Amino acid sequence: MRKRSLTISGHRTSIALEPAFWDALERMAASRGLTVPQLIARIDEERAEPNLSSSLRVAILGWALSERL
């Protein structure tokens, strides 16, 4: 696990994800012309899951699957 501290929507938070998920999150953000904190803020706003780390993993999975179609 790799933990990062970020400012999301004006508040500081720490997120722990496996390195492969951080790498995918960086690629996902770049593909959308966003910074990683901007992308996380968007996912945070739209999430139905109470856990942000889980929501990020699900969003990354959905993006990865759509990229392969």
C-alpha positions as CSV (number, residue, x, y, z in Angstrom):
1,M,0.0,0.0,0.0
2,R,1.1,3.5,-0.8
3,K,-0.5,6.4,1.2
4,R,-0.7,9.9,-0.2
5,S,-2.0,13.1,1.4
6,L,-4.0,15.3,-1.0
7,T,-6.3,18.3,-0.9
8,I,-9.6,17.3,-2.3
9,S,-12.4,19.9,-2.6
10,G,-10.6,22.2,-0.1
11,H,-9.9,19.6,2.6
12,R,-6.9,17.5,3.3
13,T,-7.2,13.7,3.2
14,S,-5.0,10.7,3.1
15,I,-5.7,7.8,0.7
16,A,-4.0,4.4,0.7
17,L,-4.0,2.4,-2.5
18,E,-1.8,-0.2,-4.0
19,P,0.9,1.1,-6.3
20,A,-0.8,-0.3,-9.4
21,F,-4.0,1.6,-8.6
22,W,-2.0,4.9,-8.1
23,D,-0.4,4.3,-11.5
24,A,-3.7,3.6,-13.1
25,L,-5.2,6.7,-11.4
26,E,-2.4,8.9,-12.9
27,R,-3.1,7.5,-16.4
28,M,-6.8,7.9,-16.0
29,A,-6.4,11.5,-14.9
30,A,-4.0,12.2,-17.8
31,S,-6.5,10.7,-20.3
32,R,-9.1,13.2,-19.1
33,G,-6.8,16.2,-18.9
34,L,-7.1,16.4,-15.1
35,T,-4.7,16.3,-12.2
36,V,-5.0,13.3,-9.8
37,P,-6.6,15.5,-7.1
38,Q,-9.2,16.9,-9.6
39,L,-10.1,13.4,-10.7
40,I,-10.4,12.1,-7.1
41,A,-12.6,15.1,-6.3
42,R,-14.9,14.2,-9.2
43,I,-15.1,10.5,-8.1
44,D,-15.6,11.7,-4.5
45,E,-18.6,13.8,-5.6
46,E,-20.3,11.0,-7.6
47,R,-19.6,8.1,-5.3
48,A,-22.3,5.9,-3.8
49,E,-19.8,3.8,-1.8
50,P,-19.0,5.2,1.6
51,N,-15.3,4.4,1.3
52,L,-13.3,6.6,-1.0
53,S,-10.5,4.1,-1.6
54,S,-13.1,1.5,-2.7
55,S,-14.8,4.0,-4.9
56,L,-11.5,4.9,-6.5
57,R,-10.7,1.2,-7.2
58,V,-14.2,0.7,-8.8
59,A,-13.8,3.8,-10.9
60,I,-10.4,2.7,-12.1
61,L,-11.7,-0.7,-13.0
62,G,-14.5,0.8,-15.0
63,W,-12.1,3.1,-16.8
64,A,-9.7,0.2,-17.5
65,L,-12.4,-2.0,-18.9
66,S,-13.8,0.7,-21.1
67,E,-10.3,1.4,-22.4
68,R,-10.0,-2.2,-23.6
69,L,-13.3,-2.2,-25.5
